[in-house]
Amino acid sequence: MTRSTDLIHHAYQPPAEFEAPQVGVFKASTVIFPNVAAMRTREWMDKSAYTYGLHGTPTTFTLEERLATLEGGTHCLLTPSGLAAIAHVDFALLKTGDEVLIPDNAYVPNKSLAEGELARFGITHQVYDPLDVNDLAARITERTRLVWLEAAGSVTMEFPDLIALVKLCKSRGVLCALDNTWGAGLAFNAFDLTPEQGELGVDLTIHALTKYPSGGGDVLMGSIVTRSDALARVLKLSHMRLGTGVGANDAEMVLRSLASMPLRYQAQDTAARGLATWCLSQAAFSQVLHPALSASPGHRHWQQLCVTPQNPQGLAAGIFSVVMDARFPAHQVDAFCDSLQLFKIGYSWGGPMSLVMPYNMASSRKRSTGHLQRGRVVRFCIGLEDVSDLQRDILQALNKAGLPS
Ligand SMILES: *Cc1c(COP(=O)(O)O)cnc(C)c1O
């Protein structure tokens, strides 16, 4: 079965004679046991029983099962946000004296967590160049416990040679965790990167369900998925001790949106690619960063992973950035963003409304940015509006800000 069909027809046991398209919302902190023996023997770890709301409900277990299927894993844990999923992985797997390696183009709060809490607990980190496999190889030491991966990277959208990076981690015996928010379990299978040449995959993924799975810009949630029984056990025990569960109403909102995610992802991809291609011809933009464009950094690696015989166009998230020519000062770039009417200024992506955000890359990067043109970066997240309206909006904002079009 294809992923999209599977998301809708995924196994779920409704209450007797209440079969319906949607999963029920089951809410409880307290779960009542029939007797003491049941209280002592019930096992929530394998989802065979319920013990306490924090350990899972029929609603959260169902969402976890569907997400594990979506991403090609076997175990899933829900967290209150995507960032909480990143933090959970760090806290569950790292100890004082360990080192974690993070790509230079990672989701910035991943690095902030390492600089703050992890440093405070005596866990060190290094930032590696995601486009240089040798740079990662040179940074792995006997203290390296975990390598974070992101494909495509945040804001600048470089697509790394994920296969080579994962092979390297395996050969050096370090765990690798992929922030899979961009691919969303649809653009490629993180647990089976080389289906023709035998199984090769990351050890675990995290996913900001806040983005595509929610799809509404109104829910915060994250997930952690793995195929490893041993890792799942470690992650679940930490989850129980840290207490970062999610509410059933939020889980139901994600369940409800999950069925339409493959269609939304495809539509937003098509719209974003159309706009990104058009942006190539705009004089104000010196570079367009979208992995499906041939001149974008890492395009070859995107092609290798995301273009398949079943999907010759490939798949990509509906998000891209432009580099504004360096001759335009920051205030003019800000004026451009302020002049946009349909694109709202805001964080996040994957919702119905298009969003824009200016970035100053110079302040957040440690490794080579030679592949990027100099200038301010503006990120566009494409919603579900008509593409021609979005294009007209960019044109009028360029004009209003005194930029060439
Ligand atoms: C948004 C995002 C996160 C964090 O998700 P939240 O739910 O907002 O905490 C993590 N990684 C990536 C790549 C993201 O885009």
The ligand as an SDF file (V2000), in Angstrom:
LIG
                    3D

 15 15  0  0  0  0  0  0  0  0999 V2000
   10.0770   23.8400   13.6280 C   0  0  0  0  0  0  0  0  0  0  0  0
   11.2190   22.9000   13.6260 C   0  0  0  0  0  0  0  0  0  0  0  0
   11.5990   22.2320   14.7970 C   0  0  0  0  0  0  0  0  0  0  0  0
   10.9420   22.4810   16.1300 C   0  0  0  0  0  0  0  0  0  0  0  0
    9.5940   22.2330   16.1660 O   0  0  0  0  0  0  0  0  0  0  0  0
    8.6590   22.9860   17.2680 P   0  0  0  0  0  0  0  0  0  0  0  0
    7.4690   22.1270   17.3300 O   0  0  0  0  0  0  0  0  0  0  0  0
    8.4260   24.3620   16.7710 O   0  0  0  0  0  0  0  0  0  0  0  0
    9.4480   22.9720   18.5550 O   0  0  0  0  0  0  0  0  0  0  0  0
   12.6480   21.3430   14.7180 C   0  0  0  0  0  0  0  0  0  0  0  0
   13.3110   21.1370   13.5630 N   0  0  0  0  0  0  0  0  0  0  0  0
   12.9830   21.7570   12.4290 C   0  0  0  0  0  0  0  0  0  0  0  0
   13.7550   21.4900   11.1890 C   0  0  0  0  0  0  0  0  0  0  0  0
   11.9360   22.6700   12.4210 C   0  0  0  0  0  0  0  0  0  0  0  0
   11.6340   23.3090   11.2900 O   0  0  0  0  0  0  0  0  0  0  0  0
  1  2  1  0
  2  3  1  0
  2 14  2  0
  3  4  1  0
  3 10  2  0
  4  5  1  0
  5  6  1  0
  6  7  2  0
  6  8  1  0
  6  9  1  0
 10 11  1  0
 11 12  2  0
 12 13  1  0
 12 14  1  0
 14 15  1  0
M  END
$$$$
